[in-house]
């Protein structure tokens, strides 16, 4: 059983209105989970007074939230590829809402930490599955704007969470609990939205349902999809779902290089979430919410940069292939260490505040570009296994997000802001060649990858006339070798 040509049931053939409704619904979830991260870090002071806890205990809530984002997608992303996206989105959003309520009602810091772990576990869907969902419904040449929207929703919401979280937490009549209650309101509204708006986007799942209906109607059990033929048992399925992201992370150079690069940058971002407001307050007497505007401005500039990148991609795809995604990221790789040096050496009362703000804004703009390309480039390279590739990359990225905030205060106390940030700038410079190497040699690297070759063969078959190509159990097993 395959899709007919132009079959409206094929997610790739959904109307533009339906595609954008699905895309924006996913982006809202991403925005909510990103804002939950930054608004939590902004409300430390109010929380420590109310719960009589230490700053290290409060910081654990930030880092462990990131751990959930890193580990759970190893299961949920691949599981969604085998069982469907929609059930995972619905279950995750409901449980994320309950974890938010638990946080808002927490009587002590221990409950807060547990609730933050659960928020990370269930909120990880808002980051790990969105790229795969976009790849489900949009053709490769159409993904640029939807993926830019996804990246924008994440980075912009980091700033938005800082701004509104700071304003709410600073009010003597509100405090940190109201920050959580505001999130509960948005999360509750999202639960209704995902139930009403979101459709199943995984083509193999849609085909399986069609085949089931045909079998029921005709009474003929021979009607099957290619994925159902010799389908492995449930234990093998779980093993495949859980090990595929790790397989890609451990064996695919493209996934490994982006995991290292994005992991380091994301760890720095989490450190900045914790420290930049304190630094700007002490040096320039900025309010907490004012520093959040840096993230908002960077998100807007980054969106414009990614729109330009999309123009370059359309222009050079015929000659560069997937590597046409990397023009602007190559520039960002150079800009990142430069901007970090500027920020590190100009955050001083003797230098006007606009100079370090420019450095920080440029840095966050580079982060925005990298965040998007990590999803887009992996989606182009790994097609039906996009979510698994991104789950592997997400693991490395969020492990860094746990480790960096825990060492931030000690690092800054021992080295000072200037030299700690200088060390990060030097490490960023060491990693700058990553997108350049992929730009010039990415196609050769992919040609030596067993997974990439199978995906390329499937795409060529599809171009030759096959309506839908779904990996067979033999291909699945080969990815575990």
C-alpha positions as CSV (number, residue, x, y, z in Angstrom):
1,X,0.0,0.0,0.0
2,X,1.5,3.3,-1.1
3,X,0.3,6.9,-1.6
4,X,-1.1,7.7,-5.0
5,X,0.5,10.7,-6.8
6,X,-0.8,13.8,-5.2
7,X,-2.7,11.9,-2.5
8,X,-3.9,14.5,0.0
9,X,-3.4,12.0,2.8
10,X,0.4,12.2,2.2
11,X,1.8,14.7,4.8
12,X,4.0,16.1,2.0
13,X,0.8,17.0,0.1
14,X,-1.0,18.7,2.9
15,X,-2.3,22.2,2.0
16,X,0.0,25.1,2.9
17,X,-2.6,26.2,5.5
18,X,-2.5,22.9,7.2
19,X,1.3,22.6,7.0
20,X,1.7,26.0,8.6
21,X,-0.9,25.2,11.3
22,X,1.1,22.1,12.2
23,X,4.4,24.0,12.0
24,X,3.3,26.9,14.2
25,X,1.7,24.6,16.7
26,X,5.1,22.9,17.1
27,X,6.8,26.2,17.4
28,X,4.5,27.3,20.2
29,X,5.5,24.3,22.2
30,X,9.2,25.1,21.5
31,X,8.6,28.7,22.6
32,X,6.9,27.6,25.9
33,X,9.7,25.2,26.8
34,X,12.4,27.8,26.0
35,X,10.7,30.5,28.0
36,X,10.4,28.1,30.9
37,X,14.2,27.8,31.0
38,X,15.1,31.4,31.0
39,X,12.3,32.7,33.2
40,X,13.3,30.1,35.8
41,X,16.9,31.3,36.0
42,X,15.7,34.9,36.2
43,X,13.6,34.2,39.3
44,X,16.4,32.6,41.4
45,X,16.5,35.4,44.0
46,X,12.8,35.3,44.8
47,X,12.8,31.6,45.0
48,X,15.8,31.4,47.3
49,X,14.1,33.8,49.7
50,X,10.8,32.0,49.6
51,X,12.2,28.4,49.9
52,X,15.3,29.2,52.0
53,X,17.6,27.4,49.6
54,X,21.1,27.9,48.3
55,X,22.0,29.2,44.8
56,X,23.5,25.8,43.9
57,X,20.2,24.1,44.7
58,X,18.4,26.6,42.5
59,X,21.0,26.1,39.7
60,X,20.3,22.4,39.8
61,X,16.8,23.1,38.6
62,X,18.2,24.9,35.5
63,X,20.7,22.2,34.7
64,X,18.5,19.2,35.3
65,X,15.9,20.7,33.1
66,X,18.4,20.5,30.3
67,X,19.2,16.9,31.1
68,X,15.7,15.9,30.4
69,X,16.0,17.7,27.0
70,X,19.1,15.7,26.3
71,X,18.3,12.1,27.4
72,X,14.6,11.7,26.7
73,X,14.7,12.4,23.0
74,X,16.8,9.3,22.6
75,X,13.6,7.4,23.2
76,X,10.8,9.8,22.3
77,X,12.2,11.0,19.0
78,X,12.7,7.5,17.6
79,X,9.6,6.2,19.2
80,X,7.6,8.9,17.4
81,X,9.1,7.7,14.1
82,X,7.7,4.2,14.9
83,X,4.4,5.0,16.6
84,X,3.5,8.5,15.3
85,X,4.2,12.1,16.2
86,X,0.7,13.1,17.4
87,X,0.4,10.8,20.4
88,X,3.9,11.9,21.6
89,X,3.0,15.6,21.3
90,X,-0.3,15.2,23.1
91,X,1.1,13.1,26.0
92,X,4.1,15.4,26.4
93,X,2.1,18.6,26.5
94,X,-0.3,17.2,29.1
95,X,2.4,15.9,31.3
96,X,4.5,19.1,30.9
97,X,1.4,21.1,32.1
98,X,1.1,18.9,35.2
99,X,4.8,19.3,35.9
100,X,4.4,23.1,35.7
101,X,1.6,23.0,38.2
102,X,3.8,20.9,40.5
103,X,6.5,23.5,40.3
104,X,4.1,26.4,41.0
105,X,2.8,24.6,44.1
106,X,6.2,23.3,45.4
107,X,6.6,23.6,49.2
108,X,10.4,23.2,49.1
109,X,13.4,23.2,46.7
110,X,13.5,19.4,46.5
111,X,10.0,19.5,44.9
112,X,11.1,22.2,42.6
113,X,14.1,20.2,41.4
114,X,12.0,17.1,40.8
115,X,9.4,19.2,38.9
116,X,12.1,20.7,36.7
117,X,13.4,17.3,35.8
118,X,9.9,16.3,34.8
119,X,9.4,19.5,32.8
120,X,12.6,18.8,30.9
121,X,11.5,15.2,30.3
122,X,8.1,16.1,28.9
123,X,9.1,19.5,27.4
124,X,11.9,17.9,25.3
125,X,9.4,17.1,22.7
126,X,9.2,20.9,22.0
127,X,12.8,20.8,20.8
128,X,13.6,17.3,19.6
129,X,10.5,16.5,17.5
130,X,9.9,19.8,15.8
131,X,12.7,19.4,13.2
132,X,11.5,16.0,12.3
133,X,7.9,17.2,12.0
134,X,8.9,20.0,9.7
135,X,10.9,17.5,7.6
136,X,7.7,15.3,7.5
137,X,5.5,17.9,5.9
138,X,7.8,20.2,3.9
139,X,10.0,19.4,0.9
140,X,13.7,20.1,1.4
141,X,13.6,23.3,-0.7
142,X,10.7,24.5,1.4
143,X,12.1,23.9,4.9
144,X,14.1,27.1,5.2
145,X,11.4,29.5,6.4
146,X,9.6,26.9,8.6
147,X,12.9,26.0,10.3
148,X,13.8,29.7,10.7
149,X,10.4,30.1,12.4
150,X,11.3,27.2,14.7
151,X,14.7,28.7,15.6
152,X,13.2,32.1,16.0
153,X,10.5,30.8,18.4
154,X,13.2,29.2,20.6
155,X,15.8,32.0,20.8
156,X,13.2,34.8,20.9
157,X,11.4,33.0,23.8
158,X,14.6,32.8,25.8
159,X,14.7,36.6,25.8
160,X,10.9,36.9,26.2
161,X,11.1,34.5,29.2
162,X,13.9,36.7,30.7
163,X,11.9,39.9,30.2
164,X,8.6,38.8,31.6
165,X,10.1,36.5,34.2
166,X,12.2,39.3,35.5
167,X,9.3,41.7,35.7
168,X,7.0,39.2,37.5
169,X,9.7,38.0,39.9
170,X,10.7,41.5,40.8
171,X,7.2,42.4,41.9
172,X,6.9,42.1,45.7
173,X,3.3,41.0,45.3
174,X,4.0,38.2,42.8
175,X,7.4,36.5,42.9
176,X,8.7,33.3,41.3
177,X,5.5,31.3,41.8
178,X,3.6,33.6,39.5
179,X,6.2,33.1,36.9
180,X,5.3,29.4,37.0
181,X,1.5,30.1,37.0
182,X,1.9,32.2,33.9
183,X,3.6,29.2,32.2
184,X,0.7,26.9,33.4
185,X,-1.8,29.2,31.6
186,X,0.2,29.0,28.3
187,X,0.8,25.3,28.6
188,X,-2.9,24.7,29.2
189,X,-3.9,26.6,26.1
190,X,-1.3,24.7,24.1
191,X,-2.8,21.3,25.2
192,X,-6.1,22.3,23.7
193,X,-4.4,23.6,20.5
194,X,-2.4,20.5,19.9
195,X,-5.4,18.3,20.3
196,X,-7.5,20.3,17.9
197,X,-4.9,21.4,15.3
198,X,-2.2,18.8,15.1
199,X,-2.4,16.0,12.5
200,X,-0.2,12.9,12.2
201,X,2.7,13.8,10.0
202,X,4.8,10.6,9.9
203,X,4.1,9.1,6.4
204,X,4.8,5.5,7.5
205,X,2.2,5.8,10.3
206,X,-0.4,7.3,8.0
207,X,0.2,4.5,5.4
208,X,-0.1,1.9,8.1
209,X,-3.5,3.3,9.1
210,X,-4.6,3.3,5.5
211,X,-3.5,-0.3,5.1
212,X,-5.4,-1.3,8.2
213,X,-8.6,0.3,6.9
214,X,-8.1,-1.5,3.6
215,X,-7.6,-4.9,5.3
216,X,-10.8,-4.2,7.4
217,X,-12.8,-3.2,4.3
218,X,-11.7,-6.0,2.0
219,X,-11.0,-8.7,4.6
220,X,-7.8,-9.4,2.8
221,X,-4.7,-9.5,5.1
222,X,-2.3,-9.2,2.2
223,X,-2.7,-5.4,2.0
224,X,0.3,-4.1,3.9
225,X,2.8,-1.2,3.8
226,X,6.5,-2.0,3.2
227,X,7.2,-1.1,6.8
228,X,4.8,-3.8,8.0
229,X,6.4,-6.6,6.0
230,X,8.4,-8.8,8.4
231,X,7.9,-6.1,11.1
232,X,10.1,-6.9,14.1
233,X,8.6,-7.6,17.5
234,X,8.0,-4.9,20.1
235,X,11.3,-5.5,21.9
236,X,13.3,-5.2,18.7
237,X,11.3,-2.1,17.9
238,X,12.1,-0.5,21.3
239,X,15.7,-1.4,20.9
240,X,15.8,0.2,17.5
241,X,14.1,3.4,18.8
242,X,16.4,3.8,21.7
243,X,19.7,2.9,20.0
244,X,19.3,4.7,16.7
245,X,20.1,8.2,18.0
246,X,23.2,6.9,19.9
247,X,24.2,5.0,16.7
248,X,24.1,8.2,14.7
249,X,25.9,10.2,17.4
250,X,28.7,7.6,17.7
251,X,29.2,6.8,14.0
252,X,28.1,9.8,11.9
253,X,30.8,12.5,11.6
254,X,28.3,15.1,10.6
255,X,26.2,14.5,13.7
256,X,29.3,14.3,15.9
257,X,30.8,17.6,14.6
258,X,27.5,19.5,15.0
259,X,27.0,17.9,18.5
260,X,30.4,19.2,19.6
261,X,29.9,22.7,18.2
262,X,26.3,23.2,19.3
263,X,27.0,21.5,22.7
264,X,29.7,24.0,23.5
265,X,27.7,27.0,22.3
266,X,24.6,25.9,24.1
267,X,26.5,25.4,27.4
268,X,27.8,29.0,27.1
269,X,24.3,30.3,26.5
270,X,23.1,28.6,29.7
271,X,26.0,30.2,31.6
272,X,25.0,33.5,30.2
273,X,21.4,33.0,31.3
274,X,22.6,32.6,34.8
275,X,25.4,35.2,34.9
276,X,24.9,37.9,32.3
277,X,22.1,39.6,34.3
278,X,24.2,39.6,37.5
279,X,27.2,41.0,35.7
280,X,25.2,43.8,33.9
281,X,23.5,44.7,37.1
282,X,26.7,45.1,39.0
283,X,28.7,46.9,36.3
284,X,26.0,49.0,34.6
285,X,23.1,48.9,37.0
286,X,20.8,47.3,34.4
287,X,17.6,45.6,35.5
288,X,17.1,41.9,35.0
289,X,14.4,42.3,32.3
290,X,16.5,44.9,30.4
291,X,19.2,42.3,29.7
292,X,16.6,40.0,28.2
293,X,16.0,42.4,25.4
294,X,19.5,41.4,24.1
295,X,18.1,38.0,23.3
296,X,15.0,39.5,21.6
297,X,17.1,41.7,19.4
298,X,19.5,38.9,18.5
299,X,16.6,36.6,17.6
300,X,15.2,39.3,15.2
301,X,18.6,39.8,13.6
302,X,19.2,36.1,13.4
303,X,15.9,35.6,11.7
304,X,16.9,38.1,9.0
305,X,20.3,36.4,8.6
306,X,18.6,33.0,8.2
307,X,16.2,34.5,5.6
308,X,19.3,35.6,3.6
309,X,20.8,32.1,4.1
310,X,17.6,30.6,2.6
311,X,18.1,32.9,-0.5
312,X,21.7,31.6,-0.8
313,X,20.4,28.0,-0.4
314,X,17.9,28.3,-3.3
315,X,20.6,29.9,-5.4
316,X,23.4,27.4,-4.9
317,X,21.6,24.2,-4.1
318,X,22.1,22.9,-7.6
319,X,25.9,23.0,-7.3
320,X,26.5,22.6,-3.6
321,X,23.6,20.3,-2.5
322,X,22.9,20.1,1.2
323,X,26.1,22.1,1.9
324,X,24.3,25.2,0.5
325,X,22.9,25.5,4.0
326,X,26.3,26.4,5.4
327,X,27.1,29.8,3.9
328,X,25.9,32.0,6.8
329,X,27.0,29.4,9.5
330,X,30.6,29.7,8.1
331,X,30.4,33.4,8.8
332,X,28.9,32.8,12.2
333,X,31.7,30.5,13.1
334,X,34.1,33.4,12.7
335,X,31.9,36.0,14.3
336,X,31.2,33.9,17.4
337,X,34.8,34.0,18.9
338,X,35.2,37.7,17.9
339,X,32.0,38.7,19.6
340,X,32.9,36.8,22.7
341,X,36.3,38.5,22.9
342,X,34.5,41.9,22.5
343,X,32.1,41.0,25.3
344,X,34.9,39.7,27.6
345,X,37.2,42.7,27.3
346,X,34.7,45.5,27.3
347,X,32.3,44.7,30.2
348,X,33.8,47.4,32.4
349,X,32.5,50.6,34.0
350,X,35.2,52.5,32.1
351,X,33.6,51.5,28.7
352,X,30.2,52.5,27.5
353,X,27.6,49.8,28.0
354,X,26.7,49.7,24.3
355,X,30.0,48.0,23.4
356,X,29.5,44.8,25.4
357,X,25.8,44.8,24.5
358,X,26.8,44.8,20.8
359,X,29.2,41.9,21.5
360,X,26.6,39.9,23.3
361,X,23.9,40.6,20.7
362,X,26.3,39.5,17.9
363,X,27.1,36.4,19.8
364,X,23.4,35.5,20.4
365,X,22.8,36.2,16.7
366,X,25.5,33.6,15.8
367,X,23.9,31.2,18.2
368,X,20.6,31.7,16.5
369,X,22.1,30.9,13.1
370,X,23.9,27.8,14.4
371,X,20.7,26.6,16.2
372,X,18.8,26.7,13.0
373,X,21.4,25.1,10.7
374,X,21.9,22.2,13.2
375,X,18.2,21.3,12.5
376,X,18.1,22.1,8.9
377,X,21.3,20.5,7.8
378,X,20.6,17.4,9.7
379,X,17.1,17.2,8.3
380,X,18.5,17.5,4.8
381,X,21.2,14.9,5.4
382,X,19.2,12.3,7.4
383,X,15.7,12.6,5.9
384,X,13.4,10.0,7.6
385,X,15.8,9.8,10.5
386,X,15.9,13.5,11.2
387,X,14.5,13.2,14.7
388,X,17.0,10.5,15.6
389,X,19.9,12.5,14.3
390,X,18.7,15.6,16.2
391,X,18.1,13.6,19.3
392,X,21.7,12.5,19.3
393,X,22.8,16.1,18.8
394,X,20.4,17.2,21.5
395,X,22.0,14.8,24.0
396,X,25.4,16.3,23.6
397,X,24.0,19.8,23.6
398,X,22.0,19.5,26.8
399,X,24.6,17.6,28.7
400,X,26.8,20.7,28.2
401,X,23.8,22.8,29.4
402,X,23.8,20.9,32.6
403,X,27.6,21.0,33.2
404,X,28.3,24.6,32.3
405,X,25.9,26.4,34.8
406,X,27.2,24.2,37.7
407,X,30.8,25.5,37.2
408,X,29.9,29.1,36.2
409,X,30.2,30.7,39.5
410,X,33.4,28.9,40.6
411,X,34.9,29.6,37.2
412,X,34.1,33.3,37.2
413,X,35.2,33.6,40.8
414,X,38.6,32.0,40.1
415,X,39.3,33.5,36.7
416,X,37.0,36.7,36.6
417,X,34.5,37.4,33.9
418,X,37.1,38.7,31.5
419,X,39.4,35.6,31.5
420,X,36.6,33.0,31.8
421,X,34.9,34.5,28.7
422,X,38.3,34.8,27.0
423,X,38.7,31.0,27.5
424,X,35.3,30.4,25.9
425,X,36.2,32.6,23.0
426,X,39.4,30.7,22.4
427,X,37.5,27.4,22.5
428,X,35.0,28.8,20.1
429,X,37.9,29.8,17.7
430,X,39.2,26.2,17.8
431,X,35.8,24.9,16.7
432,X,35.3,27.6,14.0
433,X,36.6,25.3,11.2
434,X,33.7,22.8,11.6
435,X,31.2,24.3,9.2
436,X,34.0,25.2,6.8
437,X,35.2,21.6,6.6
438,X,31.6,20.4,6.1
439,X,31.0,23.1,3.4
440,X,33.9,21.9,1.3
441,X,34.0,18.2,2.2
442,X,30.5,17.4,3.5
443,X,29.3,15.6,0.4
444,X,32.4,13.3,0.5
445,X,31.8,12.6,4.1
446,X,28.2,11.7,3.5
447,X,29.1,9.5,0.6
448,X,31.2,7.3,3.0
449,X,28.3,7.0,5.4
450,X,26.2,3.9,5.3
451,X,23.1,5.7,6.6
452,X,23.4,8.7,4.2
453,X,23.9,6.4,1.2
454,X,20.7,4.5,2.0
455,X,18.8,7.8,2.4
456,X,20.2,9.1,-0.9
457,X,19.2,5.9,-2.7
458,X,15.6,6.3,-1.3
459,X,15.5,9.9,-2.5
460,X,16.6,8.9,-5.9
461,X,14.0,6.2,-6.1
462,X,11.4,8.7,-5.1
463,X,12.5,11.1,-7.8
464,X,12.3,8.2,-10.3
465,X,8.6,7.8,-9.5
466,X,8.1,5.9,-6.3
467,X,5.4,7.7,-4.3
468,X,6.6,6.9,-0.8
469,X,9.8,5.2,0.3
470,X,9.8,3.7,3.7
471,X,12.8,1.9,5.2
472,X,12.5,-1.8,5.4
473,X,13.3,-3.9,8.5
474,X,16.6,-4.9,6.8
475,X,17.6,-1.3,6.6
476,X,16.6,-0.7,10.2
477,X,18.9,-3.6,11.3
478,X,21.8,-2.3,9.2
479,X,21.7,0.9,11.3
480,X,22.4,-1.1,14.4
481,X,25.5,-2.9,13.1
